[in-house]
C-alpha cells in the first residue's frame, strides 16, 4: 500500500514540473499549441494584459455599475485595416495604460443594437459609451463618411479621444 502513495506523489511532481517548464518557456517561444489564459482569448490581440468583457450585455452592465466609460472596438480578423489598427493599438504603451480605466469590449461580429452602427457597419470602428449607456456621438475620428473609423496613423487621435471620454465623464457626473 505504501508504494502506491509514492507513485501518485511522483506523478504529481512530474505534472507540476511540466506545468512550470511550460510557463517558463512561454515567454520566448511562439508556440501556438499553448492555450492562452482567458483574458488573452477575449483580447483577440488588442491588449493581452487588459481585462476584456465577453459580451455586449456584460460590457453595458459593467459600465453602468462601475461608472467607467465603455470602449467598443468592432473589427474583423481577416480585415487588413483592423489588423493594422490592432497592431499599433496593442503596441502603444500610453493607450494600453489608459485602457485600464475603461470597460473594454472588442467584437468580431455585429450586435443587434443599432446604436453601435450610427453611420454603418464598417470595421474597424471604435465607439465610446458612457455609464448612462449613451453612445458618445461627439467622440469621433477624422473621417466624415465613417465617423468612428481610425487608421493606424490616427492612433494619437484615438488616444486623445480616450482621454476625452474619461474627462467628459468627470465633468458630467
Wavefront OBJ file of the C-alpha trace (Angstrom):
o trace
v 0.000 0.000 0.000
v 2.937 2.253 0.796
v 4.400 2.142 -2.740
v 1.158 3.264 -4.331
v 1.325 6.505 -2.355
v 4.841 7.145 -3.604
v 3.848 6.543 -7.213
v 0.965 9.030 -7.166
v 3.132 11.588 -5.382
v 5.835 11.114 -8.001
v 3.354 11.554 -10.861
v 2.069 14.743 -9.265
v 5.600 16.135 -9.154
v 6.101 15.356 -12.843
v 2.857 17.156 -13.733
v 3.831 20.207 -11.676
v 7.313 20.444 -13.170
v 5.886 20.142 -16.689
v 3.444 22.969 -15.997
v 6.244 25.159 -14.662
v 8.509 24.382 -17.600
v 5.687 25.273 -19.990
v 5.245 28.672 -18.331
v 8.962 29.370 -18.310
v 9.333 28.578 -21.999
v 6.243 30.514 -22.991
v 7.880 33.943 -22.929
v 10.290 33.448 -25.815
v 8.739 30.667 -27.895
v 5.844 31.421 -30.222
v 4.287 28.051 -29.509
v 0.734 28.184 -30.798
v -0.290 24.969 -29.054
v -0.045 26.605 -25.615
v -3.572 27.721 -24.823
v -3.644 31.384 -23.756
v -5.301 32.370 -20.496
v -8.889 33.577 -20.702
v -8.270 37.346 -20.962
v -5.978 36.830 -23.932
v -8.626 34.994 -25.926
v -11.051 37.824 -25.212
v -8.457 40.462 -26.093
v -8.003 38.968 -29.576
v -4.633 40.716 -29.594
v -5.808 44.234 -28.696
v -4.081 44.112 -25.306
v -3.457 40.787 -23.628
v -2.752 42.387 -20.247
v -6.104 44.191 -20.216
v -9.389 42.862 -18.891
v -11.903 42.421 -21.714
v -15.591 41.712 -21.329
v -17.067 38.762 -23.151
v -20.378 40.140 -24.401
v -22.023 43.469 -25.172
v -24.567 42.852 -22.387
v -21.822 42.224 -19.844
v -19.969 45.337 -21.016
v -23.055 47.531 -20.591
v -23.723 46.089 -17.148
v -20.139 46.717 -16.046
v -20.036 50.261 -17.445
v -23.220 51.157 -15.618
v -22.181 49.638 -12.305
v -18.537 50.672 -12.272
v -19.266 54.176 -13.593
v -16.480 53.718 -16.139
v -16.839 54.549 -19.818
v -17.055 51.657 -22.257
v -14.886 51.426 -25.352
v -16.109 49.068 -28.065
v -13.870 48.086 -30.960
v -15.536 46.451 -33.951
v -13.029 44.611 -36.111
v -12.567 41.523 -38.283
v -9.716 39.045 -38.196
v -9.360 38.982 -41.994
v -9.557 42.758 -42.462
v -6.110 44.304 -43.089
v -7.284 47.692 -41.744
v -8.435 46.056 -38.489
v -5.147 44.170 -38.213
v -3.088 47.312 -38.796
v -5.022 49.305 -36.189
v -4.814 46.418 -33.709
v -1.028 46.310 -34.060
v -0.484 49.996 -33.261
v -3.133 49.912 -30.526
v -1.526 46.938 -28.788
v 1.971 48.420 -29.065
v 1.009 51.920 -27.884
v 2.097 51.973 -24.235
v 0.057 55.043 -23.269
v -3.105 53.659 -24.834
v -2.661 50.331 -23.093
v -2.205 52.147 -19.776
v -5.214 54.417 -20.312
v -7.367 51.493 -21.455
v -7.253 50.126 -17.891
v -9.660 52.929 -16.931
v -12.298 51.663 -19.391
v -14.647 48.752 -19.624
v -13.367 47.101 -22.806
v -15.025 45.048 -25.498
v -13.840 44.058 -28.939
v -16.275 42.393 -31.313
v -15.737 40.424 -34.490
v -19.462 40.337 -35.162
v -22.211 42.952 -35.221
v -24.652 43.334 -32.356
v -28.347 43.860 -32.993
v -28.080 47.237 -31.250
v -28.411 49.835 -33.998
v -26.843 52.444 -31.686
v -23.494 50.758 -32.270
v -23.702 51.410 -36.007
v -24.809 55.058 -36.122
v -23.338 55.526 -39.595
v -22.892 51.970 -40.853
v -21.390 48.599 -40.048
v -17.808 49.153 -41.189
v -14.632 47.934 -39.485
v -12.556 48.885 -37.724
v -14.686 51.307 -35.755
v -14.348 52.444 -32.173
v -17.237 53.806 -30.122
v -17.353 55.197 -26.618
v -20.374 54.685 -24.382
v -20.760 56.482 -21.076
v -22.076 54.872 -17.861
v -25.565 56.249 -18.576
v -25.301 53.875 -21.587
v -25.315 56.668 -24.147
v -23.191 56.327 -27.279
v -20.888 59.351 -27.431
v -21.634 60.690 -30.890
v -19.354 63.630 -30.034
v -16.214 61.474 -29.866
v -15.303 60.693 -33.441
v -12.365 60.086 -35.740
v -11.381 62.356 -38.616
v -13.397 60.856 -41.479
v -16.748 62.478 -42.167
v -18.058 59.454 -44.063
v -17.023 56.970 -41.357
v -17.171 58.853 -38.092
v -15.841 56.083 -35.852
v -13.102 54.760 -38.134
v -9.429 55.080 -37.252
v -6.380 54.347 -39.377
v -3.042 53.392 -37.775
v -1.892 56.972 -38.474
v -4.818 58.231 -36.331
v -3.568 56.461 -33.204
v -2.772 59.707 -31.359
v -6.279 60.970 -32.139
v -7.721 57.750 -30.730
v -5.582 58.278 -27.637
v -6.841 61.831 -27.148
v -10.415 60.611 -27.737
v -9.923 58.097 -24.935
v -8.740 60.944 -22.694
v -11.778 62.963 -23.792
v -14.144 60.101 -22.894
v -12.656 59.989 -19.393
v -12.655 63.765 -18.999
v -16.283 64.174 -20.083
v -17.195 61.588 -17.513
v -15.692 63.645 -14.682
v -17.402 66.872 -15.723
v -20.811 65.272 -16.207
v -21.140 63.031 -13.176
l 1 2 3 4 5 6 7 8 9 10 11 12 13 14 15 16 17 18 19 20 21 22 23 24 25 26 27 28 29 30 31 32 33 34 35 36 37 38 39 40 41 42 43 44 45 46 47 48 49 50 51 52 53 54 55 56 57 58 59 60 61 62 63 64 65 66 67 68 69 70 71 72 73 74 75 76 77 78 79 80 81 82 83 84 85 86 87 88 89 90 91 92 93 94 95 96 97 98 99 100 101 102 103 104 105 106 107 108 109 110 111 112 113 114 115 116 117 118 119 120 121 122 123 124 125 126 127 128 129 130 131 132 133 134 135 136 137 138 139 140 141 142 143 144 145 146 147 148 149 150 151 152 153 154 155 156 157 158 159 160 161 162 163 164 165 166 167 168 169 170 171 172 173
